[in-house]
Amino acid sequence: MIPAAFAPFLDHAPLCVLTRAVLERLFLPARLDQLFRDTAQRQYEQDLLFSQVAELMLAVALQTEPSVYAAYKRRAADLPVSDQAVYDKLRGMEPGVSAALVRDSAEQVGPVIEALGATVPPLLAGYRARIVDGNHLGKTERRLKPLRTTWAAALPGKVLAVYDQERDLVSHALLTPDGHAQERSLFDEVLALARPKDLWIADRNFATLGFLAGLVRAEAAFVIRQHGTLKGEPAGARRSVGRSETGAVYEQDVAFAHDGRVLPLRRVSVVLDRPTRDGDTEVHVLTNLPAAAADGARVAELYRRRWTIENRFYEVAQTLNCEPATLAYPQAALFAFCLGLVASNAVALLKAALRSVHPADDVAAMSSYYMAEEVRTTFAGMMIVLPAAVWAAFGRLPVGSFAAGLRRLAGRVDPKRYRKAKRGPKRPPPSKARYRNGGHVSTHRLLEQQKRRH
């Protein structure tokens, strides 16, 4: 039963109500504080609770607050600490806590998506697709003393994210504060997540014999682009197996030697109709999938789905403020980015609720930007009229009841209101006069000249 006080917002901004209900589920204070106590190794809670820091930083990530300090000022009456204490907490935030926050969000959201009956069909029948990719956090301002003497970009860390395709969730985030670290430094943590009947999809940075052999030992399958430094022995001739959307597809058996053993794989090659932006005319993909499960053309298509997680990174960067340039300390920057991943999981649940009552194509056509804009402009006013206490029930509902409530709220949303804008094909820019430093023109005169010509 939804209280009558919700009626004005359900009439005019139902998506914002739906979003707030989802966030209440993910940011239940008691659960977050317990997660911190179970995970933190060095930090401890005293006057400032982890849930309070997470709520403050979420407001910054959602861009309902312009900065950490502005978010603190608005909450100063309820926080028994100074603004410096908040910054100290962020500076010392342990990467393990940030990673646990992402994992917890997937554990909370996943069962609800399943209860809604809104999972996405698997990429390959009989396998659980896991797409993994790395993301360097954006450069920060040079606020720290060691950064003030360099012109080089300051990189605060790197994230490897694991994407659960069927539930449309980032299930794990593997973190390092070293902005120069390679993906390989986190491979052992990725392999610890591999399970039988997984299908791991990744780019060529993951194509090392140690990583591929580790997936084989875990009885997991993979579709990973071959790195140029990875050499194997061909076994038999390359054979044509059809076409994909991007070019002609060929297949060949290849054997790799590793730790005194032979690793037999299939190599699927796509001769591209158009070179990549790096100038590559062929793409080689390695897989241990049996041919009966996926022929060469299907393997090529599976690899193309790797872009799913890069689209998720792009959406997080474009619609959320999860890489604040002012957070120069690596631990604080990683925490902010993980909150962005948690928010993206909240969006996944929101879209699942919408898919449960609206056509999937209409939901897929919704713009994340327009959705985020409504939340951004309505959220603060809604929280004044409907304070936090009235939302608490959403966090305590059983999974089935919560899914039913989300379905009712989603029924009030019109997906067409948030449809993506369609633009025509890009045209090449017109030629310009030679650049002159300090030059300027009168816009009015140029427009008048254009009128006279036409």
VOTOR-723913 format. One record per residue (C-alpha): residue in three letters; x, y, z; residue number from 1. Coordinates in steps of 0.001 Angstrom, whole numbers. Example, Ala and Ser with C-alpha at 12.3 -4.5 7.8 and 13.67 -1.06 7.14 Angstrom:
# VOTOR-723913
- ALA,12300,-4500,7800,1
- SER,13670,-1060,7140,2
//
This chain:
# VOTOR-723913
- MET,0,0,0,1
- ILE,1556,3274,-1155,2
- PRO,798,6244,1169,3
- ALA,-1422,9036,-167,4
- ALA,1421,11541,240,5
- PHE,3140,9880,-2727,6
- ALA,262,10708,-5110,7
- PRO,1576,14057,-6516,8
- PHE,4956,12533,-7328,9
- LEU,3422,9394,-8813,10
- ASP,1366,11637,-11101,11
- HIS,4193,13896,-12252,12
- ALA,7494,12079,-11571,13
- PRO,6820,8344,-11067,14
- LEU,10292,7433,-12275,15
- CYS,11808,9414,-9406,16
- VAL,9636,7542,-6882,17
- LEU,10689,4234,-8428,18
- THR,14350,5273,-8264,19
- ARG,14116,6302,-4622,20
- ALA,12492,2999,-3685,21
- VAL,15341,1101,-5356,22
- LEU,18008,3230,-3648,23
- GLU,16358,2660,-271,24
- ARG,16801,-1063,-845,25
- LEU,20470,-760,-1778,26
- PHE,21466,1799,858,27
- LEU,19761,407,3942,28
- PRO,21925,1966,6715,29
- ALA,22025,-1002,9086,30
- ARG,23152,-3383,6338,31
- LEU,25808,-998,5013,32
- ASP,27246,-401,8479,33
- GLN,27416,-4153,9079,34
- LEU,29103,-4614,5688,35
- PHE,31736,-2068,6730,36
- ARG,32352,-3771,10063,37
- ASP,32694,-7175,8353,38
- THR,35037,-5923,5615,39
- ALA,37210,-3074,6921,40
- GLN,40703,-4053,8044,41
- ARG,42091,-746,9336,42
- GLN,39300,1816,9404,43
- TYR,36762,1899,12197,44
- GLU,33479,3635,12970,45
- GLN,33281,6179,15717,46
- ASP,31088,9269,15309,47
- LEU,30803,9024,11506,48
- LEU,29062,5902,10174,49
- PHE,29884,4294,6850,50
- SER,26235,4538,5794,51
- GLN,26359,8318,6311,52
- VAL,29447,8645,4116,53
- ALA,27865,6435,1437,54
- GLU,24650,8495,1429,55
- LEU,26612,11746,1185,56
- MET,28749,10493,-1708,57
- LEU,25707,9025,-3471,58
- ALA,24197,12519,-3567,59
- VAL,27381,13714,-5285,60
- ALA,27347,10782,-7734,61
- LEU,23684,11429,-8626,62
- GLN,24592,15125,-9031,63
- THR,21889,16194,-6600,64
- GLU,24821,17856,-4802,65
- PRO,27562,19670,-6762,66
- SER,30483,18662,-4521,67
- VAL,31485,16750,-1403,68
- TYR,31681,19967,615,69
- ALA,28231,21127,-558,70
- ALA,26804,17733,408,71
- TYR,28445,18020,3833,72
- LYS,27093,21538,4418,73
- ARG,23546,20385,3727,74
- ARG,23921,17526,6232,75
- ALA,26110,19285,8813,76
- ALA,23319,19451,11399,77
- ASP,22977,15638,11321,78
- LEU,26701,14812,11159,79
- PRO,28530,15152,14501,80
- VAL,31899,15628,12759,81
- SER,33771,18305,10835,82
- ASP,34076,18452,7059,83
- GLN,37739,17466,7466,84
- ALA,36643,14256,9194,85
- VAL,34535,13408,6149,86
- TYR,37486,13999,3815,87
- ASP,39730,11908,6087,88
- LYS,37201,9070,5964,89
- LEU,37125,9213,2165,90
- ARG,40926,9416,1934,91
- GLY,41305,6239,4002,92
- MET,38429,4273,2437,93
- GLU,39767,772,1911,94
- PRO,39423,-654,-1623,95
- GLY,38072,-3875,-120,96
- VAL,35129,-1981,1362,97
- SER,34409,-255,-1950,98
- ALA,34520,-3605,-3786,99
- ALA,32228,-5180,-1174,100
- LEU,29721,-2379,-1750,101
- VAL,29436,-3311,-5443,102
- ARG,29169,-7023,-4645,103
- ASP,26471,-6352,-2033,104
- SER,24425,-4311,-4512,105
- ALA,24435,-7193,-6998,106
- GLU,23408,-9622,-4249,107
- GLN,20499,-7345,-3313,108
- VAL,19353,-6540,-6847,109
- GLY,19801,-9931,-8536,110
- PRO,17048,-11861,-6684,111
- VAL,14585,-8996,-7226,112
- ILE,15235,-9011,-10997,113
- GLU,14617,-12747,-10995,114
- ALA,11400,-12304,-8962,115
- LEU,10253,-9743,-11548,116
- GLY,10813,-12307,-14302,117
- ALA,12904,-9695,-16117,118
- THR,16237,-11418,-16718,119
- VAL,17767,-11053,-20187,120
- PRO,18034,-14154,-22435,121
- PRO,21535,-15699,-22181,122
- LEU,24062,-14968,-24910,123
- LEU,24671,-18709,-25274,124
- ALA,22291,-21384,-24039,125
- GLY,23717,-23403,-21153,126
- TYR,26352,-20797,-20196,127
- ARG,26425,-17821,-17829,128
- ALA,28086,-14956,-19691,129
- ARG,30582,-12875,-17693,130
- ILE,32086,-9898,-19502,131
- VAL,35180,-8431,-17858,132
- ASP,36953,-5194,-18720,133
- GLY,39229,-2600,-17162,134
- ASN,38696,1116,-16709,135
- HIS,41271,3749,-15771,136
- LEU,39735,6420,-13570,137
- GLY,39833,9901,-15067,138
- LYS,42634,12275,-14185,139
- THR,42174,14415,-11097,140
- GLU,43117,17949,-10168,141
- ARG,46598,18408,-8689,142
- ARG,45401,19147,-5158,143
- LEU,47879,16889,-3395,144
- LYS,51321,18257,-2661,145
- PRO,53256,15568,-4628,146
- LEU,51175,16384,-7728,147
- ARG,51863,20113,-7790,148
- THR,55307,19753,-9316,149
- THR,54262,17742,-12406,150
- TRP,52333,18487,-15598,151
- ALA,51506,14802,-16069,152
- ALA,47917,13643,-15655,153
- ALA,47246,12279,-12162,154
- LEU,45577,8854,-12396,155
- PRO,43945,7748,-9105,156
- GLY,43438,4058,-9838,157
- LYS,42056,1304,-12014,158
- VAL,38946,-875,-11870,159
- LEU,38217,-4282,-13373,160
- ALA,34471,-4792,-13550,161
- VAL,32695,-8123,-14063,162
- TYR,29352,-7854,-15844,163
- ASP,26597,-10446,-15303,164
- GLN,24857,-10429,-18698,165
- GLU,21596,-12214,-17843,166
- ARG,20834,-9943,-14883,167
- ASP,22391,-6828,-16482,168
- LEU,24485,-6204,-13351,169
- VAL,28061,-5378,-12460,170
- SER,28551,-8262,-10052,171
- HIS,32122,-7534,-8927,172
- ALA,34634,-4700,-8981,173
- LEU,38329,-5511,-8578,174
- LEU,40355,-2464,-7588,175
- THR,43897,-1182,-7480,176
- PRO,44967,2336,-6440,177
- ASP,47886,2186,-8900,178
- GLY,46811,4149,-11974,179
- HIS,49622,2541,-14033,180
- ALA,48700,-1031,-13094,181
- GLN,47868,-3506,-15852,182
- GLU,44872,-5806,-15851,183
- ARG,47284,-8690,-15260,184
- SER,47912,-7579,-11686,185
- LEU,44281,-8494,-10891,186
- PHE,44027,-11755,-12861,187
- ASP,44228,-13990,-9772,188
- GLU,41194,-12204,-8301,189
- VAL,39275,-12674,-11564,190
- LEU,40118,-16375,-11726,191
- ALA,38846,-16819,-8166,192
- LEU,35394,-15848,-9480,193
- ALA,35346,-18379,-12348,194
- ARG,32864,-21251,-12077,195
- PRO,31972,-24250,-14275,196
- LYS,29728,-23304,-17239,197
- ASP,30748,-19645,-17058,198
- LEU,31493,-17973,-20383,199
- TRP,34117,-15250,-19942,200
- ILE,34350,-12612,-22680,201
- ALA,37234,-10144,-22692,202
- ASP,39585,-8134,-24879,203
- ARG,43177,-9009,-25801,204
- ASN,44674,-7630,-22578,205
- PHE,43329,-10779,-20894,206
- ALA,44893,-13135,-23447,207
- THR,47746,-14639,-21439,208
- LEU,48394,-18341,-21256,209
- GLY,48207,-18255,-17465,210
- PHE,44779,-16641,-17494,211
- LEU,43380,-18911,-20236,212
- ALA,44738,-22026,-18519,213
- GLY,43238,-20831,-15220,214
- LEU,39792,-20603,-16811,215
- VAL,40209,-24099,-18255,216
- ARG,41129,-25442,-14790,217
- ALA,37966,-23821,-13417,218
- GLU,35956,-25640,-16123,219
- ALA,34850,-22275,-17505,220
- ALA,34597,-21329,-21171,221
- PHE,36010,-18171,-22724,222
- VAL,35880,-15995,-25828,223
- ILE,38938,-13710,-25690,224
- ARG,40713,-11808,-28439,225
- GLN,44227,-13070,-29129,226
- HIS,47061,-10736,-28175,227
- GLY,49768,-10241,-30797,228
- THR,52448,-11563,-28445,229
- LEU,50607,-14855,-27855,230
- LYS,51969,-17424,-30321,231
- GLY,50632,-20913,-30909,232
- GLU,51090,-23816,-33330,233
- PRO,48343,-24098,-35983,234
- ALA,46835,-27571,-36324,235
- GLY,45322,-27903,-39752,236
- ALA,44330,-25386,-42393,237
- ARG,42224,-22284,-41837,238
- ARG,38683,-22897,-43091,239
- SER,35874,-20541,-44040,240
- VAL,32792,-20744,-41806,241
- GLY,30636,-17930,-43181,242
- ARG,30224,-14251,-42418,243
- SER,29469,-12001,-39484,244
- GLU,28138,-8448,-39553,245
- THR,31677,-7085,-39799,246
- GLY,33405,-9461,-42232,247
- ALA,34272,-12957,-43418,248
- VAL,34803,-15544,-40655,249
- TYR,37446,-18284,-40639,250
- GLU,38341,-20949,-38094,251
- GLN,41483,-22894,-37239,252
- ASP,42652,-25207,-34477,253
- VAL,45665,-23874,-32551,254
- ALA,47764,-25478,-29792,255
- PHE,49591,-23509,-27091,256
- ALA,52292,-24869,-24779,257
- HIS,51962,-23877,-21106,258
- ASP,53648,-25352,-18018,259
- GLY,54627,-28518,-19845,260
- ARG,51120,-29094,-21155,261
- VAL,49340,-28427,-24429,262
- LEU,46329,-26113,-24438,263
- PRO,44228,-26908,-27544,264
- LEU,41955,-24028,-28626,265
- ARG,39973,-22800,-31584,266
- ARG,40984,-19536,-33213,267
- VAL,38183,-17666,-34971,268
- SER,39408,-14973,-37362,269
- VAL,37279,-12178,-38803,270
- VAL,38628,-10533,-41973,271
- LEU,37074,-7117,-41535,272
- ASP,35205,-5252,-44246,273
- ARG,36590,-2064,-42679,274
- PRO,39793,-1747,-40632,275
- THR,39470,-926,-36942,276
- ARG,40444,2505,-35661,277
- ASP,43829,961,-34788,278
- GLY,44267,-117,-38416,279
- ASP,43703,-3854,-37832,280
- THR,42285,-5691,-40845,281
- GLU,41770,-8992,-39005,282
- VAL,40578,-9851,-35503,283
- HIS,41561,-13207,-33979,284
- VAL,39480,-14629,-31126,285
- LEU,40466,-17636,-29007,286
- THR,37891,-19951,-27459,287
- ASN,37603,-23326,-25775,288
- LEU,33885,-23600,-26535,289
- PRO,33008,-26832,-28326,290
- ALA,31992,-26332,-31948,291
- ALA,28645,-27959,-31185,292
- ALA,27872,-25155,-28709,293
- ALA,29005,-22260,-30915,294
- ASP,30290,-22265,-34490,295
- GLY,32831,-19720,-35677,296
- ALA,30283,-17081,-36689,297
- ARG,28580,-17374,-33301,298
- VAL,31918,-16991,-31481,299
- ALA,32609,-13819,-33474,300
- GLU,29220,-12442,-32494,301
- LEU,29799,-13318,-28825,302
- TYR,33026,-11331,-28853,303
- ARG,31230,-8306,-30281,304
- ARG,28987,-8305,-27206,305
- ARG,32054,-7308,-25172,306
- TRP,31020,-3709,-25865,307
- THR,28144,-4148,-23409,308
- ILE,30345,-3417,-20421,309
- GLU,32087,-513,-22169,310
- ASN,28636,985,-22780,311
- ARG,27983,588,-19057,312
- PHE,31205,2479,-18256,313
- TYR,30186,5183,-20737,314
- GLU,26721,5576,-19221,315
- VAL,28166,5768,-15710,316
- ALA,30628,8472,-16818,317
- GLN,28062,10491,-18792,318
- THR,25058,10444,-16450,319
- LEU,26743,10288,-13042,320
- ASN,29450,12264,-11283,321
- CYS,31342,9150,-10213,322
- GLU,34824,10420,-11127,323
- PRO,35012,13792,-9344,324
- ALA,38176,15567,-10442,325
- THR,38570,16981,-6927,326
- LEU,39024,13550,-5303,327
- ALA,42757,13119,-5837,328
- TYR,43354,10456,-3172,329
- PRO,43101,7033,-4882,330
- GLN,40978,5420,-2142,331
- ALA,38406,8229,-2320,332
- ALA,38303,8127,-6132,333
- LEU,37812,4345,-6175,334
- PHE,34998,4627,-3618,335
- ALA,33228,7260,-5732,336
- PHE,33495,5117,-8858,337
- CYS,32163,2057,-7033,338
- LEU,29196,4110,-5884,339
- GLY,28629,4892,-9554,340
- LEU,28621,1156,-10312,341
- VAL,26126,607,-7473,342
- ALA,23926,3346,-8957,343
- SER,24173,1631,-12355,344
- ASN,22960,-1598,-10719,345
- ALA,20060,394,-9296,346
- VAL,19271,1530,-12848,347
- ALA,19412,-2127,-13964,348
- LEU,16751,-2993,-11370,349
- LEU,14711,21,-12369,350
- LYS,14785,-1071,-16034,351
- ALA,13947,-4648,-15034,352
- ALA,10851,-3365,-13210,353
- LEU,9878,-1413,-16314,354
- ARG,10423,-4485,-18553,355
- SER,8082,-6459,-16327,356
- VAL,5126,-4232,-17312,357
- HIS,6178,-2520,-20577,358
- PRO,7461,-3884,-23923,359
- ALA,11205,-4571,-23756,360
- ASP,11862,-2534,-26914,361
- ASP,10251,554,-25356,362
- VAL,12417,186,-22251,363
- ALA,15579,-344,-24340,364
- ALA,14831,2904,-26192,365
- MET,14760,4934,-22957,366
- SER,17547,7490,-22554,367
- SER,19673,7165,-19425,368
- TYR,20372,10894,-19678,369
- TYR,16700,11910,-19572,370
- MET,16022,9437,-16783,371
- ALA,18910,10803,-14719,372
- GLU,17809,14370,-15416,373
- GLU,14351,13776,-13936,374
- VAL,15837,12197,-10836,375
- ARG,18333,15045,-10511,376
- THR,15697,17802,-10748,377
- THR,13000,16148,-8620,378
- PHE,14938,14218,-5981,379
- ALA,15713,17032,-3531,380
- GLY,12160,18392,-3452,381
- MET,10682,14931,-3064,382
- MET,12936,14189,-95,383
- ILE,11779,17391,1633,384
- VAL,8092,16568,1201,385
- LEU,8621,12830,1778,386
- PRO,11424,12516,4363,387
- ALA,13630,9454,4676,388
- ALA,11461,7826,7349,389
- VAL,8544,7214,4948,390
- TRP,10790,5239,2591,391
- ALA,12131,2830,5210,392
- ALA,9482,195,4493,393
- PHE,10891,-417,1005,394
- GLY,14179,-1601,2497,395
- ARG,12537,-4156,4799,396
- LEU,10069,-5828,2410,397
- PRO,10589,-9484,1444,398
- VAL,11926,-9939,-2084,399
- GLY,8587,-11008,-3562,400
- SER,6655,-8136,-1986,401
- PHE,9306,-5629,-2998,402
- ALA,9206,-6877,-6610,403
- ALA,5413,-6556,-6630,404
- GLY,5668,-2987,-5316,405
- LEU,8210,-2072,-7985,406
- ARG,5931,-3523,-10641,407
- ARG,3058,-1302,-9489,408
- LEU,5283,1782,-9483,409
- ALA,6702,912,-12911,410
- GLY,3174,734,-14286,411
- ARG,2850,4488,-13643,412
- VAL,5893,5318,-15815,413
- ASP,5479,6145,-19521,414
- PRO,8666,4908,-21282,415
- LYS,7965,7074,-24344,416
- ARG,8491,10160,-22212,417
- TYR,12182,9228,-21907,418
- ARG,12789,7975,-25444,419
- LYS,16269,8533,-26857,420
- ALA,16571,11348,-29374,421
- LYS,17384,10133,-32871,422
- ARG,19902,12074,-34873,423
- GLY,20719,11890,-38537,424
- PRO,24030,10677,-39945,425
- LYS,27081,12733,-39095,426
- ARG,28261,15043,-41833,427
- PRO,31881,16029,-42408,428
- PRO,32655,19482,-40986,429
- PRO,32931,22311,-43535,430
- SER,36360,23695,-44334,431
- LYS,37444,26723,-42307,432
- ALA,39685,29662,-43022,433
- ARG,43238,29437,-41732,434
- TYR,43454,29859,-37950,435
- ARG,44544,33285,-36651,436
- ASN,45289,33777,-32984,437
- GLY,42993,36419,-31475,438
- GLY,40692,36621,-34483,439
- HIS,36953,37158,-34052,440
- VAL,33819,37623,-36132,441
- SER,30402,39193,-35691,442
- THR,27752,36485,-35580,443
- HIS,25089,39007,-36637,444
- ARG,27015,40027,-39775,445
- LEU,27627,36410,-40759,446
- LEU,23899,35653,-40453,447
- GLU,23044,38722,-42534,448
- GLN,25508,37634,-45231,449
- GLN,23904,34191,-45270,450
- LYS,20446,35758,-45755,451
- ARG,21676,37828,-48713,452
- ARG,23194,34739,-50359,453
- HIS,19894,32872,-50095,454
//
